Amino acid sequence: MANNLITKEQAQSIIENNDIKTPQDIMGALKNMFRDVIQEMLENEMDETLGYERYDHDQPKSNYRNGYSQKKVRSSLGEIDIDVPRDRNADFEPKIVPKRKKDISDIEKQIISLYARGMSTRDIHEQMNELYGINVSADMVSRITDKLIPTIKEWQGRPLEPIYPFVFMDAIHFKVRTEGRVINRAAYVIIGVNLDGMKDVLGIWIGENESSKFWLNILNQLSSRGVKDVLIFSVDGLSGMKEAIQTVYPRAEIQRCIIHQLRNSFKFVSYKDYKEFTRDFKEVYRASSEDLALLKLDELEDKWGAKYPHALTSWRKNWDVLCPFFKFPDDIRRIMYTTNVIENLNRQYRKVTKSKCIFPTDTSLQKMLFLATDKATKKWTQRYRGWDKILNQLTILYNERITPYIG
């Protein structure tokens, strides 16, 4: 699994170079990194003003560097001391930090905001050049957005609630450049619904291939973050997930997404039969009970089995994880039988990443997804409709598991 935001070697280098021992040391290192970025921008601005780079002795000169003046500015990381270059003719008018400007937090916020919208480093360079008349290299953008890494690691490891009635798990795929080649990376997203009926993204993990071991690691992380119980998992048919859930949360119901299963079945059906086939299939997954659903599945196989065997065999094969929702009331069924809640979030991810065909690193993908998640979840201010009724139903069904956590 590739869910580390920085390598061990990079982390060790940061610790050694900055003598990091406490959280305050981390903030100090971040301030130094941001100060270096601003300093580099100022030097680039001076080069442009003078028409030549520093230490370039071959160019004819009508103006010269004339040392530095110290300035204290405010950023989102706190106050930072910078050295503003001076020129002999006093022509230099810095744009990144104007002479009377004391607060530069808007610059870094602007860069992170542009990054969050899915803009490439080249687009950010052009935007910052247009807005401020400054050159922001891809390396600068990366260094500024790398300030998010401690925040992401803290978010990914934050304490969670002890029980979630519903947990949804799904994946979305991206292309990432690794060791000189482009590979497919999956971002595994987990959303939980708490006892108040509110959604929350519990975490995002970047990986190449899923397996029971992979999912066991992720679920153990949830457990170590305080999740003692999950009533119902709604999942896609990801490899190894069922076995891992049964190991960490053996009392949980596992419901495979009916919508995904239907899509997989319908792709085998010809256009001329599609309407009739889908209408017949509704009799299965809209049945009032599991017994009736199995009866309707028998009828479906009698009618269509010979013509579309591949559309139906997976239902028999996976019936144990497709049928659990039949034992629940309709209000609970509507929540648990689909992972649409994650698919809606995935649409937000695709929207902000559409300009990036290939991510340069796993870390760049993680930063983008974190920012998109932060933006999307700020709108999650309403609990599930009819939640009071749903919670009452869940309390009746799982009284001894829910009651200790209510009130």
PEVEN-V780844 format. One record per pair of residues at least 4 apart in sequence whose ideal C-beta (glycine too) atoms are under 7 Angstrom apart, sorted by the first residue. I is the first residue (numbers start at 1). J is the second residue. Records with the same first field share a line. If there is no record, write none. Layout:
I = J / J
//
This chain:
1 = 205 / 207 / 214 / 217
2 = 206 / 207 / 208 / 362
3 = 205 / 206 / 207
5 = 149 / 152 / 153 / 363 / 366
6 = 10 / 11 / 149 / 363
7 = 11
8 = 12
9 = 13
10 = 14
11 = 15
12 = 16
13 = 17
14 = 18 / 20 / 29
15 = 20
18 = 25 / 29
19 = 25
20 = 25 / 26 / 29
21 = 25
23 = 27
24 = 28
25 = 29
26 = 30 / 150
27 = 31 / 77
28 = 32
29 = 33
30 = 34 / 77 / 147
31 = 35 / 77 / 78 / 80
32 = 36
33 = 37 / 143
34 = 38 / 75 / 77 / 80 / 108 / 144 / 147
35 = 39 / 80 / 82
36 = 40
37 = 41 / 140 / 143 / 144
38 = 42 / 82 / 96 / 97 / 104
39 = 43 / 82 / 83
40 = 44 / 140
41 = 45 / 96 / 134
42 = 46 / 84 / 85 / 94 / 96 / 97
43 = 47 / 54 / 85
44 = 48 / 135
45 = 49 / 94 / 95 / 96 / 134
46 = 50 / 65 / 85 / 87 / 92
47 = 52 / 53 / 54
49 = 87 / 91 / 92
50 = 63 / 87
52 = 56 / 59 / 61
54 = 65
63 = 87 / 88 / 89 / 91
64 = 87 / 88
65 = 85 / 87
66 = 86 / 87 / 88
67 = 86
68 = 83 / 84 / 85 / 86
69 = 84 / 86
70 = 81 / 83
71 = 82 / 84 / 97
72 = 79 / 81
73 = 80 / 82 / 97 / 102 / 103 / 104
74 = 79 / 102 / 103 / 105
75 = 80 / 104 / 105 / 108
76 = 105 / 108 / 109
82 = 97
84 = 94 / 97
85 = 92
86 = 92
87 = 91 / 92
94 = 98
95 = 132 / 133 / 134
96 = 107 / 132 / 134
97 = 101 / 104
105 = 109
106 = 110
107 = 111
108 = 112 / 144
109 = 113
110 = 114
111 = 115 / 124 / 128 / 136 / 141 / 144
112 = 116 / 144 / 145
113 = 117
114 = 119 / 124 / 127
115 = 119 / 124 / 141 / 145 / 371
116 = 352 / 371 / 372 / 375
117 = 352
118 = 352 / 353 / 354 / 355 / 356 / 368
119 = 123 / 124 / 127 / 355
120 = 355 / 356
121 = 125 / 138 / 141
122 = 126
123 = 127
124 = 128 / 136 / 141
125 = 129 / 135 / 136 / 137
126 = 130
127 = 131
128 = 132 / 134 / 136
129 = 133 / 134 / 135
136 = 140 / 141
138 = 142
139 = 143
140 = 144
141 = 145
142 = 146
145 = 367
148 = 152 / 367 / 370
149 = 153
150 = 154
151 = 155
152 = 156 / 366 / 367 / 370
153 = 157
154 = 158
155 = 370
156 = 203
157 = 225
159 = 225 / 226
160 = 202 / 222 / 225 / 226 / 227
161 = 194 / 226
162 = 226 / 227 / 228 / 229 / 405
163 = 195 / 228 / 229 / 402 / 405
164 = 192 / 193 / 194 / 227 / 230
165 = 193 / 195 / 231 / 232 / 394
166 = 193 / 232 / 234 / 335 / 336
167 = 190 / 192 / 230 / 233
168 = 191 / 234 / 339 / 341 / 342
169 = 190 / 233 / 235 / 241
170 = 189 / 236 / 339 / 342
171 = 186 / 187 / 188 / 236 / 238
172 = 187 / 189 / 346 / 349
173 = 184 / 185 / 186
174 = 185 / 187 / 353 / 359 / 365
175 = 182 / 184 / 357 / 358 / 359
176 = 183 / 185 / 358 / 359 / 361 / 362 / 365
177 = 182 / 358 / 359 / 360
178 = 183
182 = 358
183 = 208
185 = 206 / 208 / 362 / 365
186 = 207 / 210
187 = 204 / 206 / 365 / 369
188 = 205 / 207 / 218
189 = 201 / 204 / 342 / 345
190 = 202 / 203
191 = 199 / 200 / 201 / 202 / 341 / 342
192 = 200 / 202
193 = 197 / 199 / 384
194 = 198 / 200
195 = 391 / 405 / 406
196 = 383
197 = 383 / 384 / 387
198 = 380 / 383
199 = 341 / 380
201 = 373 / 377
202 = 222
204 = 369 / 373
205 = 218
206 = 362 / 365 / 366
207 = 214
210 = 214 / 215 / 238 / 239 / 240
211 = 239 / 240
212 = 216 / 240 / 243 / 244
213 = 217
214 = 218 / 240
215 = 219 / 240 / 241 / 244
216 = 220 / 244 / 247 / 248
217 = 221
218 = 222
219 = 223 / 244 / 245 / 248
220 = 224 / 248
221 = 225
222 = 227
223 = 227 / 248
229 = 249 / 401
230 = 249 / 252
231 = 252 / 253 / 394 / 398 / 401
232 = 252 / 253 / 255 / 336
233 = 245 / 252 / 253 / 254 / 255
234 = 255 / 257 / 336 / 338 / 339
235 = 241 / 254 / 256 / 257 / 339
236 = 257 / 260 / 339
237 = 256 / 260
240 = 244
241 = 245
242 = 246 / 254 / 321
243 = 247
244 = 248
245 = 249 / 252 / 254
246 = 250
253 = 324
254 = 321 / 324
255 = 321 / 324 / 325 / 336 / 337
256 = 261 / 318 / 321 / 322
257 = 261 / 338 / 339
258 = 262 / 285 / 322 / 337 / 338
259 = 263 / 338 / 340
260 = 264
261 = 265 / 314 / 322
262 = 266 / 281
263 = 267
264 = 314
265 = 311 / 312 / 314
266 = 274 / 278
268 = 308 / 310 / 311
269 = 273 / 274 / 277 / 308 / 311
270 = 274
273 = 277
274 = 278
275 = 279
276 = 280
277 = 281 / 304
278 = 282
280 = 300 / 303
281 = 285 / 300
282 = 286
283 = 287 / 296
284 = 293 / 296 / 297 / 300
287 = 292 / 293 / 296
288 = 292
289 = 293 / 326
290 = 294 / 323 / 326
291 = 295
292 = 296
293 = 297 / 323 / 326
294 = 298
295 = 299
296 = 300
297 = 301 / 315
298 = 302
299 = 303
300 = 304 / 312
301 = 305 / 312
304 = 308 / 312
305 = 309 / 312
308 = 312
309 = 313
313 = 317
314 = 318
315 = 319 / 322
318 = 322
319 = 323
325 = 333 / 336 / 337
328 = 332 / 333 / 336
329 = 333 / 393
330 = 334
331 = 386 / 389 / 390 / 393
332 = 336 / 390 / 393
333 = 337
335 = 384
339 = 343
340 = 344
342 = 346
343 = 347
345 = 349 / 376
346 = 350
347 = 351
348 = 352 / 372 / 376
349 = 353 / 369 / 372
350 = 354
352 = 368 / 372
353 = 368
359 = 364 / 365
360 = 364
362 = 366
363 = 367
364 = 368
365 = 369
366 = 370
367 = 371
368 = 372
369 = 373
370 = 374
371 = 375
372 = 376
373 = 377
374 = 378
383 = 387
384 = 390
386 = 390
387 = 391
388 = 392
389 = 393
390 = 394
391 = 395
392 = 396
393 = 397
394 = 398 / 402
395 = 399 / 402 / 403
398 = 402
399 = 403
402 = 406
//
